[in-house]
Amino acid sequence: MKTRIIFMVLLFSSLTTSAVWAQDDEWRVDLDTWIWAMGIEGDIGARGLTSSVDATFFDVLDASDSLIGLAGRLEIGKGKWAGFVDGAYNKIGVDNATGSLGIAKVDVTIEQAVVDFGLMYRLMDKPSDQGSRRNNTLDVYAGARYQSLDIELDPATLPTRDHSQNWIDPIIGLKTTIPLSERFYLLAWGDIGGFGVASDFTWATTAILGYDFTLFSRSATVFGGYRAIGTDYTDGSGANKFTWDATLHGPILGLTIKF
């Protein structure tokens, strides 16, 4: 069953550790990690061959001999300012995608690293009317997105094509926390970028629903949500053309324990 059992165990045991100091004049630190069960859709090209991919998480799970989707976020702040690093790594495969030039079957293997980093400024921080220990917050942020890709296209009737590429784009975005009750809350952030600097356009969005509770005398949160990252990037031409006009998307699931 390849990596199905191992991956599903990891998916449901994703652990996030977090240490937060709420006072405005003190340092605060958030460290989050989760497992990302992703699908992919879009056009992917290497060495002049382009393949159209539309695969759910279960398609990817069935095709991948080695399936990894790990992500995390670190925020360190003081007062209204904070810095962040948000990273993801995945290695996935898709079988029998549609290729260009009438090629019916192309096996696709993708190894990707994405790292966002930058600064945030808190525009709003108000106590909740829901009796929650969390505040209503709104942050604006600006920074950059670094992407590194190794793509292998294996057509049924042609030699394998592979290509490695990395680039960096500017991004701007918003992040918000909305308490729903004493224990439930929403957390979401999203951004846009590229603007022709490297990519024509890139975007990302993440939204989660969390539930605060006590686990073994410690504050904890279980959460689930959805994450997507899309990029429209091309480089080169002819036999050296690289294409990444694709969106990675899927649910995330994790558990937070605060120390």
C-alpha positions as CSV (number, residue, x, y, z in Angstrom):
1,M,0.0,0.0,0.0
2,K,3.1,2.2,-0.5
3,T,3.0,5.0,2.0
4,R,-0.7,5.2,2.6
5,I,-0.8,3.8,6.2
6,I,2.3,5.8,7.3
7,F,1.0,9.0,5.7
8,M,-2.5,8.7,7.3
9,V,-0.9,8.1,10.7
10,L,1.2,11.2,10.3
11,L,-1.8,13.2,9.0
12,F,-3.8,12.5,12.2
13,S,-0.8,12.9,14.6
14,S,0.4,16.3,13.2
15,L,1.7,18.2,16.2
16,T,2.0,21.9,16.7
17,T,3.8,23.5,19.6
18,S,3.3,27.0,20.5
19,A,4.5,29.5,23.2
20,V,2.6,32.8,23.3
21,W,3.1,35.8,25.5
22,A,0.1,38.1,25.0
23,Q,1.4,41.3,26.6
24,D,2.1,44.0,23.9
25,D,5.4,45.0,25.4
26,E,6.7,41.4,25.7
27,W,8.1,39.0,23.1
28,R,5.7,36.5,21.6
29,V,6.6,33.3,19.8
30,D,4.3,31.0,17.7
31,L,5.6,27.8,16.2
32,D,3.2,25.7,14.1
33,T,3.6,22.5,12.1
34,W,1.0,20.5,10.2
35,I,0.5,17.8,7.6
36,W,-0.9,18.9,4.2
37,A,-3.0,16.4,2.2
38,M,-2.7,18.1,-1.2
39,G,-4.0,17.7,-4.7
40,I,-2.7,19.5,-7.7
41,E,-4.1,21.1,-10.9
42,G,-2.6,23.1,-13.7
43,D,0.0,23.0,-16.5
44,I,3.6,21.7,-15.7
45,G,6.4,21.8,-18.3
46,A,10.0,20.7,-18.5
47,R,12.4,20.9,-21.5
48,G,9.6,22.0,-23.9
49,L,7.1,19.3,-22.9
50,T,4.0,20.5,-21.1
51,S,1.5,18.3,-19.2
52,S,-1.9,19.2,-17.9
53,V,-2.5,17.8,-14.4
54,D,-5.7,17.5,-12.4
55,A,-5.3,15.2,-9.5
56,T,-7.0,15.0,-6.1
57,F,-5.1,14.0,-2.9
58,F,-6.3,10.4,-3.4
59,D,-4.9,10.4,-7.0
60,V,-1.6,11.6,-5.7
61,L,-1.6,9.1,-2.9
62,D,-2.2,6.3,-5.3
63,A,0.6,7.4,-7.7
64,S,3.3,8.4,-5.3
65,D,5.9,5.9,-4.1
66,S,7.1,8.6,-1.7
67,L,4.4,11.0,-0.5
68,I,5.4,13.9,1.8
69,G,3.6,17.1,2.5
70,L,4.9,19.0,5.5
71,A,4.4,22.6,6.4
72,G,5.0,25.0,9.3
73,R,5.0,28.6,10.4
74,L,7.2,30.5,12.8
75,E,6.2,34.0,14.1
76,I,8.3,36.1,16.5
77,G,6.9,39.5,17.6
78,K,7.0,42.3,20.0
79,G,4.3,45.0,20.3
80,K,2.7,45.6,16.9
81,W,5.5,44.2,14.8
82,A,6.4,40.5,14.1
83,G,8.5,38.6,11.7
84,F,7.5,35.3,10.1
85,V,8.8,32.3,8.1
86,D,6.2,30.0,6.6
87,G,7.6,26.9,4.8
88,A,6.3,23.8,3.0
89,Y,8.0,20.8,1.4
90,N,6.3,18.2,-0.7
91,K,7.3,15.3,-3.0
92,I,4.4,13.9,-5.0
93,G,3.6,12.0,-8.2
94,V,0.7,11.9,-10.7
95,D,0.2,9.1,-13.2
96,N,-1.3,9.3,-16.7
97,A,-1.5,13.0,-17.0
98,T,-2.2,14.5,-20.4
99,G,0.8,15.8,-22.4
100,S,1.3,18.2,-25.3
101,L,1.7,17.2,-28.9
102,G,-1.0,14.5,-28.6
103,I,0.9,12.5,-25.9
104,A,-1.8,10.7,-23.9
105,K,0.0,9.5,-20.9
106,V,2.7,11.3,-18.9
107,D,3.8,10.3,-15.4
108,V,4.7,13.4,-13.4
109,T,7.0,13.6,-10.3
110,I,7.3,16.9,-8.4
111,E,9.7,17.9,-5.5
112,Q,9.0,21.4,-4.2
113,A,10.0,23.7,-1.4
114,V,8.2,26.9,-0.7
115,V,9.4,29.4,1.9
116,D,7.5,32.7,2.7
117,F,9.2,35.3,4.9
118,G,8.6,38.9,5.9
119,L,7.3,41.4,8.4
120,M,3.8,41.9,9.9
121,Y,2.2,44.9,11.4
122,R,-0.8,44.6,13.7
123,L,-3.7,46.9,12.7
124,M,-6.2,45.6,15.2
125,D,-6.1,43.8,18.5
126,K,-9.3,43.8,20.5
127,P,-10.6,41.5,23.3
128,S,-13.3,39.1,22.2
129,D,-17.0,39.5,23.3
130,Q,-17.2,35.7,23.2
131,G,-15.3,35.1,26.5
132,S,-12.4,33.7,24.5
133,R,-8.8,33.9,25.7
134,R,-8.0,34.9,22.1
135,N,-8.4,38.5,20.8
136,N,-9.8,39.7,17.5
137,T,-6.7,40.5,15.5
138,L,-5.9,41.8,12.0
139,D,-2.3,42.0,10.6
140,V,-0.9,43.2,7.3
141,Y,2.3,41.7,6.0
142,A,4.8,42.0,3.3
143,G,7.7,39.9,2.3
144,A,8.8,37.3,-0.3
145,R,8.0,33.8,-1.5
146,Y,10.9,31.5,-2.5
147,Q,10.1,28.5,-4.6
148,S,12.4,25.6,-5.6
149,L,11.1,22.9,-8.0
150,D,12.5,19.7,-9.4
151,I,10.1,18.3,-12.1
152,E,10.3,15.0,-14.0
153,L,8.0,14.2,-16.9
154,D,8.0,10.6,-18.1
155,P,6.0,10.2,-21.3
156,A,4.9,6.7,-22.4
157,T,6.5,7.1,-25.8
158,L,9.3,9.7,-25.4
159,P,12.4,10.1,-23.3
160,T,12.0,11.4,-19.7
161,R,12.3,15.2,-19.4
162,D,13.5,16.8,-16.1
163,H,14.1,20.4,-15.1
164,S,15.1,22.2,-11.8
165,Q,14.2,25.8,-11.2
166,N,14.1,28.3,-8.3
167,W,12.9,31.9,-8.0
168,I,11.7,34.5,-5.6
169,D,8.6,36.8,-5.7
170,P,7.4,39.7,-3.5
171,I,4.1,39.1,-1.6
172,I,1.6,41.3,0.4
173,G,-1.2,39.9,2.5
174,L,-3.5,40.0,5.5
175,K,-3.9,37.6,8.5
176,T,-6.8,37.6,11.0
177,T,-8.0,35.8,14.1
178,I,-11.8,35.7,14.9
179,P,-13.0,34.1,18.1
180,L,-16.3,32.3,17.7
181,S,-17.0,31.3,21.2
182,E,-15.1,30.5,24.4
183,R,-13.2,27.6,22.7
184,F,-13.8,27.9,18.9
185,Y,-12.0,30.3,16.7
186,L,-11.2,31.0,13.0
187,L,-7.7,31.8,11.8
188,A,-7.0,32.8,8.2
189,W,-4.3,34.4,6.1
190,G,-3.8,35.1,2.4
191,D,-1.6,37.0,0.0
192,I,-0.9,37.9,-3.6
193,G,2.4,38.6,-5.3
194,G,4.7,38.1,-8.2
195,F,3.6,41.1,-10.2
196,G,6.0,40.1,-13.0
197,V,9.2,40.2,-10.9
198,A,9.7,36.5,-11.4
199,S,6.2,34.9,-11.6
200,D,3.5,36.6,-13.5
201,F,1.3,36.0,-10.4
202,T,1.4,34.0,-7.2
203,W,-1.1,33.7,-4.4
204,A,-1.7,31.7,-1.2
205,T,-4.5,31.2,1.3
206,T,-4.9,29.3,4.5
207,A,-8.0,29.0,6.7
208,I,-8.5,26.9,9.8
209,L,-11.1,26.2,12.5
210,G,-9.6,25.6,15.9
211,Y,-10.9,24.3,19.2
212,D,-9.2,25.1,22.5
213,F,-9.2,22.5,25.3
214,T,-7.1,21.0,28.1
215,L,-4.9,18.0,27.5
216,F,-3.0,16.4,30.4
217,S,-3.3,19.7,32.3
218,R,-1.9,21.7,29.4
219,S,-3.7,24.2,27.0
220,A,-4.1,22.6,23.7
221,T,-5.9,23.2,20.3
222,V,-7.1,20.8,17.7
223,F,-7.6,22.3,14.3
224,G,-8.4,21.5,10.7
225,G,-8.7,23.6,7.6
226,Y,-7.7,24.2,4.0
227,R,-4.6,25.5,2.3
228,A,-3.8,26.5,-1.3
229,I,-0.8,28.0,-3.2
230,G,-1.0,28.9,-6.8
231,T,1.7,30.3,-9.2
232,D,1.9,31.2,-12.8
233,Y,5.6,31.1,-13.8
234,T,7.5,30.4,-17.0
235,D,11.1,30.6,-18.0
236,G,13.0,29.9,-21.2
237,S,11.7,28.9,-24.6
238,G,11.6,26.0,-27.0
239,A,13.4,22.9,-25.8
240,N,14.5,24.8,-22.6
241,K,11.1,26.1,-21.6
242,F,10.0,25.6,-18.0
243,T,6.3,26.0,-17.0
244,W,4.7,26.0,-13.5
245,D,1.2,27.3,-13.9
246,A,-0.3,25.2,-11.1
247,T,-2.2,25.2,-7.8
248,L,-1.5,22.9,-4.9
249,H,-4.5,22.6,-2.5
250,G,-5.9,20.4,0.1
251,P,-6.9,20.0,3.8
252,I,-4.6,20.4,6.7
253,L,-4.9,18.9,10.2
254,G,-3.1,19.4,13.4
255,L,-2.9,19.5,17.2
256,T,-1.5,22.4,19.2
257,I,-0.1,21.9,22.7
258,K,1.1,25.1,24.5
259,F,4.0,25.0,26.9
